Amino acid sequence: MSIETARAFFMWCTILNGALLILSSLICACAGEWIHRMHGRWFPIPREAFNVAIYSFLGLMKIIVLMFNLVPFIALSIAG
């Protein structure tokens, strides 16, 4: 696999995962109560604990997107 192919792969991974992260954040910001009610049917969880879980999930997803998609793309862009 060439550097250009790997760079294109990581570029598209970054774009798609970044868009998914933004979409998830917007859905949680705009429809948080609806999401809590929907998941509350399956798991009895207080709203405060749900907020912590969602915030932790979005933070972890952001770190994963940055470390496993954006950083390799930048490194390949510098190297290539």
C-alpha positions as CSV (number, residue, x, y, z in Angstrom):
1,M,0.0,0.0,0.0
2,S,1.4,3.4,-0.9
3,I,1.5,6.4,1.3
4,E,-1.0,8.2,-0.9
5,T,-3.5,5.3,-0.6
6,A,-3.1,5.2,3.2
7,R,-3.4,9.0,3.4
8,A,-6.6,9.0,1.3
9,F,-7.9,6.2,3.6
10,F,-7.2,8.1,6.8
11,M,-8.6,11.3,5.3
12,W,-12.0,9.7,4.5
13,C,-12.0,7.9,7.9
14,T,-11.4,11.3,9.6
15,I,-14.2,12.9,7.6
16,L,-16.7,10.2,8.1
17,N,-16.0,9.7,11.8
18,G,-15.9,13.4,12.4
19,A,-19.3,13.8,10.8
20,L,-20.6,11.0,12.9
21,L,-19.2,12.6,16.1
22,I,-20.8,16.0,15.1
23,L,-24.1,14.3,14.4
24,S,-24.0,12.4,17.7
25,S,-23.2,15.6,19.6
26,L,-26.0,17.5,17.9
27,I,-28.6,14.7,18.5
28,C,-27.6,14.5,22.2
29,A,-27.7,18.3,22.5
30,C,-31.1,18.7,20.8
31,A,-32.9,15.5,21.7
32,G,-31.3,14.5,25.0
33,E,-34.6,14.1,26.8
34,W,-36.0,11.9,24.0
35,I,-32.9,9.7,24.1
36,H,-33.1,9.4,27.8
37,R,-36.7,8.4,27.7
38,M,-36.0,5.8,24.9
39,H,-33.1,4.2,26.8
40,G,-35.0,4.5,30.1
41,R,-37.4,1.9,28.8
42,W,-34.6,-0.6,28.7
43,F,-32.4,0.5,31.5
44,P,-33.6,2.3,34.6
45,I,-30.9,5.1,34.9
46,P,-31.3,8.5,36.5
47,R,-30.9,11.5,34.2
48,E,-27.7,12.7,35.9
49,A,-26.0,9.3,35.4
50,F,-27.3,9.3,31.8
51,N,-25.7,12.7,31.2
52,V,-22.4,11.5,32.6
53,A,-22.5,8.4,30.4
54,I,-23.3,10.4,27.2
55,Y,-20.7,13.0,28.0
56,S,-18.1,10.2,28.6
57,F,-19.1,8.4,25.4
58,L,-18.7,11.6,23.3
59,G,-15.4,12.5,24.9
60,L,-14.0,9.0,24.3
61,M,-15.3,9.0,20.7
62,K,-13.5,12.4,20.2
63,I,-10.2,11.0,21.5
64,I,-10.5,7.9,19.4
65,V,-11.3,9.9,16.2
66,L,-8.3,12.2,16.9
67,M,-5.8,9.6,17.8
68,F,-6.7,6.9,15.3
69,N,-7.9,8.9,12.3
70,L,-6.6,12.5,12.4
71,V,-3.1,11.9,13.8
72,P,-2.2,9.2,11.2
73,F,-3.6,11.4,8.4
74,I,-1.4,14.4,9.5
75,A,1.6,12.1,9.9
76,L,1.2,10.7,6.5
77,S,0.6,14.1,5.0
78,I,3.9,15.4,6.6
79,A,5.8,12.2,5.5
80,G,4.4,12.1,2.0
